[in-house]
Amino acid sequence: MNIDVTYIVIVLVVVLISMTLHEAMHAYAGYWLGDDTARLSGRLSINPIKHIDPFLTVLLPLLLAISGAPIFGAAKPVPFNPNNIRWNEWGAAILALAGPLTNLFLAFFIYGISVLLGNPVSASGVANDIVGLILTVGVMVNLGFFIFNLIPIPPLDGSRVIYALAPDFVRRGMQSMERFGIIIVFGLILIGGSAFSMFLTYSITFFIQIFARIFGA
């Protein structure tokens, strides 16, 4: 197997920056909503070391990059005390959405840069030069993180939106899943690997097409 080392290095750097900002925004949102837990845990920081999960942040994205699959991942969850958060479950939902929405904004911003440079990122992932490759990876990785983290299964961020909307019996069921949620998520991905990869690819393409229309590219 021929591994493109330049591509792998770019992916690793983009992943570390993107997930650091993702988790930092969780922490800052929690602090803004009245909870000091993240600050006391040292997570109110843009230091990647504070947020990295060796498997979810580094190994998983790199394995996906090497295999040529859409890239997604996560990091260590930012701790928060729901009793301190303003607006109860709605506040927790805002805290949770702060991370994925940061990735969506980054993807949109990077796509805008590619348009200004006259070489809009293509949904095919093809890049003509090193700058184009960096911008393409930036868009693709951030959209992958945005979509993956919105899966409504605990402990992923999308589950917090369900907590805010669902009746009590659904919340209790989701709470019982919290401990094993990430295992359930990866079990579903392994079982439906090709289907999930296709879903992620189509979703990323959908958002890139929206970006292209907004920028008139």
C-alpha positions in Angstrom: 0.0 0.0 0.0 1.4 3.4 -1.1 0.9 5.9 1.8 1.1 9.6 0.9 3.0 10.9 3.9 2.3 14.6 3.1 -1.4 13.9 3.1 -1.2 12.0 6.4 0.7 14.9 8.0 -1.8 17.4 6.8 -4.7 15.3 8.1 -3.0 15.0 11.5 -2.4 18.8 11.8 -5.9 19.7 10.6 -7.5 17.1 13.0 -5.6 18.4 16.0 -6.5 22.1 15.3 -10.1 21.3 14.4 -10.8 19.1 17.4 -9.0 21.4 19.8 -11.2 24.3 18.7 -14.2 22.0 18.9 -13.6 21.0 22.5 -12.5 24.5 23.5 -15.8 25.9 22.3 -17.6 23.3 24.4 -15.6 24.5 27.4 -16.2 28.2 26.7 -19.9 27.6 26.0 -20.2 25.8 29.4 -18.4 28.6 31.1 -20.6 31.2 29.5 -23.7 29.2 30.6 -22.5 29.4 34.2 -20.6 26.2 34.8 -17.0 26.3 36.0 -16.3 22.6 35.7 -14.4 22.8 32.4 -12.2 25.6 33.7 -11.4 23.7 36.9 -10.5 20.7 34.8 -8.1 22.6 32.7 -10.2 22.3 29.6 -10.8 26.0 29.0 -7.8 25.9 26.7 -6.6 25.7 23.1 -3.8 23.4 24.1 -4.4 20.2 22.0 -2.8 18.0 24.8 -5.7 19.0 27.1 -8.3 17.5 24.6 -6.7 14.7 22.7 -8.1 11.1 22.9 -5.3 8.9 21.5 -7.7 6.7 19.6 -10.6 9.0 18.6 -8.5 12.1 17.9 -5.4 10.6 16.4 -5.5 6.9 15.5 -9.0 6.7 14.1 -8.7 9.7 11.7 -5.3 8.5 10.5 -6.6 5.0 9.8 -9.5 6.4 7.9 -7.1 8.7 6.0 -4.8 5.8 5.1 -7.8 3.7 3.9 -9.2 6.6 1.8 -12.4 6.7 3.7 -14.2 9.9 4.9 -12.5 11.2 8.0 -14.3 11.7 11.3 -13.4 11.5 15.0 -13.9 13.0 18.4 -11.9 14.0 21.5 -12.1 13.7 25.3 -15.6 14.9 26.3 -15.5 18.3 28.1 -16.9 17.7 31.6 -19.8 19.9 32.8 -22.2 19.9 35.7 -25.8 20.1 34.4 -26.9 21.5 37.7 -24.9 24.6 37.0 -25.9 25.2 33.4 -28.5 27.9 32.7 -31.7 26.8 30.9 -31.3 23.1 32.0 -31.4 20.7 29.1 -31.6 23.5 26.5 -28.4 25.0 28.0 -26.8 21.6 27.7 -27.9 21.4 24.1 -26.3 24.8 23.4 -23.1 23.6 25.0 -23.1 20.4 23.0 -23.8 22.2 19.7 -21.0 24.7 20.2 -18.5 22.0 19.2 -20.0 20.7 15.9 -21.1 24.2 14.8 -17.4 25.3 15.3 -16.4 22.6 12.8 -19.2 23.7 10.4 -18.0 27.3 10.6 -14.4 26.3 10.0 -15.4 24.3 7.0 -17.3 27.2 5.6 -14.5 29.7 6.3 -11.8 27.4 4.7 -14.1 26.9 1.7 -14.4 30.7 1.4 -10.6 31.0 1.4 -10.4 28.4 -1.4 -12.9 30.5 -3.4 -10.9 33.7 -2.9 -7.8 31.8 -4.1 -9.7 30.9 -7.3 -9.6 27.2 -6.6 -12.8 26.1 -4.8 -12.7 22.9 -2.8 -14.2 20.1 -4.8 -16.6 17.5 -3.4 -14.4 14.9 -5.2 -11.5 15.8 -2.8 -9.2 16.3 -5.7 -6.5 19.0 -5.2 -4.0 20.4 -7.7 -1.3 21.6 -5.3 -0.3 21.6 -1.7 -2.4 24.7 -0.8 -5.4 23.1 -2.4 -4.8 19.9 -0.5 -4.6 21.7 2.8 -7.8 23.5 2.1 -9.5 20.4 0.9 -8.5 18.4 4.0 -9.6 21.3 6.1 -13.1 21.4 4.6 -13.5 17.6 4.5 -12.3 16.9 8.0 -14.4 19.6 9.6 -17.5 18.5 7.8 -16.8 14.9 8.8 -16.5 15.9 12.5 -19.6 18.1 12.3 -21.7 15.3 10.9 -20.3 12.5 13.0 -20.7 14.4 16.3 -24.3 15.2 15.5 -25.3 11.5 15.6 -28.0 11.4 18.3 -26.4 8.6 20.4 -24.8 9.3 23.8 -22.2 10.6 24.4 -22.0 12.3 21.0 -23.1 15.9 20.9 -26.3 15.2 18.9 -27.7 13.3 21.9 -27.9 16.5 23.9 -30.4 17.9 21.5 -32.5 14.8 21.9 -32.3 15.2 25.7 -33.8 18.7 25.3 -36.6 17.6 23.1 -37.5 14.0 24.2 -39.9 13.0 27.0 -38.6 11.7 30.3 -38.7 8.0 29.5 -36.5 8.5 26.4 -34.0 10.6 28.5 -33.8 7.8 31.0 -33.1 5.3 28.3 -30.4 7.5 26.8 -28.8 8.0 30.3 -28.5 4.2 30.6 -26.7 4.2 27.3 -24.1 6.9 28.3 -21.5 4.4 29.6 -21.6 2.2 26.6 -22.7 4.8 24.0 -19.4 5.1 22.1 -19.2 1.3 21.9 -22.7 1.3 20.4 -21.7 4.0 17.9 -18.7 2.1 16.7 -20.6 -1.1 16.6 -23.1 0.4 14.3 -20.3 1.9 12.1 -18.5 -1.5 11.9 -21.7 -3.4 11.1 -22.8 -0.8 8.5 -19.4 0.4 7.5 -19.9 0.9 3.8 -23.4 2.4 4.4 -22.1 4.8 7.0 -19.2 5.8 4.7 -21.6 6.4 1.9 -23.8 8.5 4.2 -20.9 10.6 5.3 -19.7 11.1 1.8 -23.1 12.2 0.6 -23.5 14.5 3.6 -20.1 16.1 3.0 -21.0 16.6 -0.7 -24.3 18.1 0.3 -22.7 20.8 2.5 -20.0 21.5 -0.1 -22.7 22.1 -2.7 -24.4 24.5 -0.3 -21.1 26.4 0.3 -20.6 26.6 -3.5 -24.1 28.1 -4.0 -23.5 30.6 -1.2 -20.1 31.7 -2.7 -21.3 31.4 -6.3 -18.5 29.0 -7.0 
